[in-house]
Structure formats: structure tokens, C-alpha cells
Amino acid sequence: MAINTEAYKKIKNITDNKNAILVAVSKTKPMEDIQELYDLGQRDFGENYVQELVDKYEVLPKDIRWHFIGHLQSNKVKYIAPFVHLIHGVDSEKLLAEINKQGAKNNRIIDCLLQVHIAEEETKFGFDEAELKDLTTRIIHSNYTNYPNVSVRGLMGMASFSDDLEKVKTEFQHLNQLFSNANLPSSGFNLLSMGMSGDYEIALNEGSNMIRIGSLLFGERNYPVK
Ligand SMILES: *Cc1c(COP(=O)(O)O)cnc(C)c1O
């Protein structure tokens, strides 16, 4: 097992030029691989599973910024609340409320992204357009006081797994549109997390400023991921 140093340098160069953030998605990959990328200067890493994230957090350098990018169950928020840097996949108000509660317990404000369902597939999590509008409107109307221990920093979405690049592009454009319209200015609402190994170039062209790259950096994963 080894990381792809060449791919890393290439992608890092692209994101640096675009002022975008590269999140290296290390789920299922061993600590040594993460350490190797860390030694090249990478600090943002993404994980999908709570226990795996906690295990890695405990062992690896403390200046890593850990992103939780998977589907998060409310009853597990407490395990990552003390240290998580950004939670990408907030897909229900119940989850947002729990993150707020755990943020308060840990005496911190936890940065989050609202996940929006933009793909055709039924299985992908996220708010639809109406739900997103409803939630963001209520947050604005409460003057950001309804969830004081979370900061909604932007949106996250996943395009359809499709060879139809026009379709992927249209889905990213749609998410960027929702991002522009959401307008939650006082919470530092400025992150748009979209793009993975197969579609990050399209995503960056359509306004992404945060991409989540796994297999291009670490190689294919050995077991299927939800
Ligand atoms: C696994 C995963 C990624 C990385 O996928 P690759 O195709 O390996 O780059 C990005 N985002 C989410 C939400 C993921 O679950």
C-alpha cells in the first residue's frame, strides 16, 4: 500500500490555484498512508465511520483537521464532537440539533455543512430544495440563535454516479445555485463541498471550493462503502 504522490501534487496544485480546500478521504485506509500524506504537508482528512475516525484521531498528529463526510447518526455525534473540524453530511434538523447540543457540552461551536440531495439516485442522503429553504429561513429568522453551538458554513452534495458528464455538471450547477441563494451571511457561509475522484474537475469548474478525494490519492478501497 502506498499513496499516489504524483496525483497528490497534481490535485494539490489545482486546488491551491483555485483557493479550494483538498480533503483527503482516508476511510478504510491505514494510519501509515495518512501519515505519509501528512508528511507531504496535507492536513485536511475525511472519514466516514465514527469509530474509525476516533481511532485515527487518537493516534495521528493533533494538528490534523478531521472532516466527517459520511452519514452521521445522531447517537454517535458525542464521540466526535470534542475534536471534529467540519461535519459535511448534516441531512436532518434532528442531527443539527444534536450537534448543537454536543457543541454546548464541549463548549465549542461546531462547523457544519448541510447536505443537499442533488443526484438522481434515491439512496443518497440530504435535504431537498424546499427543506433546505425552510431550515435556512428559520435559522435566519431566529437571528442564528436557535442553534448557537453550530455554525452552518455551507453546503455539500454528491452528483449521480454517471458517465453522463453533462448531467453531473447540471447537478453541480444546481447545488451552486442553491448555495448562492441560501445566503446565511453572519455564519460565515462560504464553503461548497462538491467533487470526488471521478468528478472533481467538473465540480471545481462549477464553483466548488472544497473537494473530497479518496481513491485517486490512496488507491481503490478494499471493501464497499455505503
Ligand atoms: C468516499 C467518499 C468520497 C471519496 O470518494 P473517491 O471517489 O474515492 O474520491 C467523497 N465523498 C464522500 C461523501 C465519500 O463517502
The ligand as a MOL file (V3000), in Angstrom:
LIG
                    3D

  0  0  0     0  0            999 V3000
M  V30 BEGIN CTAB
M  V30 COUNTS 15 15 0 0 0
M  V30 BEGIN ATOM
M  V30 1 C -15.7840 8.0090 -0.0660 0
M  V30 2 C -16.2720 9.3720 -0.2710 0
M  V30 3 C -15.5270 10.2980 -1.0410 0
M  V30 4 C -14.2620 9.9400 -1.7900 0
M  V30 5 O -14.5730 9.1470 -2.8870 0
M  V30 6 P -13.4980 8.8500 -4.0490 0
M  V30 7 O -14.3390 8.5560 -5.2210 0
M  V30 8 O -12.6920 7.6970 -3.5890 0
M  V30 9 O -12.6900 10.0790 -4.2350 0
M  V30 10 C -16.0060 11.5940 -1.1220 0
M  V30 11 N -17.1450 11.9710 -0.5120 0
M  V30 12 C -17.8830 11.1200 0.2300 0
M  V30 13 C -19.1220 11.6070 0.8830 0
M  V30 14 C -17.4800 9.7980 0.3520 0
M  V30 15 O -18.2430 8.9440 1.0650 0
M  V30 END ATOM
M  V30 BEGIN BOND
M  V30 1 1 1 2
M  V30 2 1 2 3
M  V30 3 2 2 14
M  V30 4 1 3 4
M  V30 5 2 3 10
M  V30 6 1 4 5
M  V30 7 1 5 6
M  V30 8 2 6 7
M  V30 9 1 6 8
M  V30 10 1 6 9
M  V30 11 1 10 11
M  V30 12 2 11 12
M  V30 13 1 12 13
M  V30 14 1 12 14
M  V30 15 1 14 15
M  V30 END BOND
M  V30 END CTAB
M  END
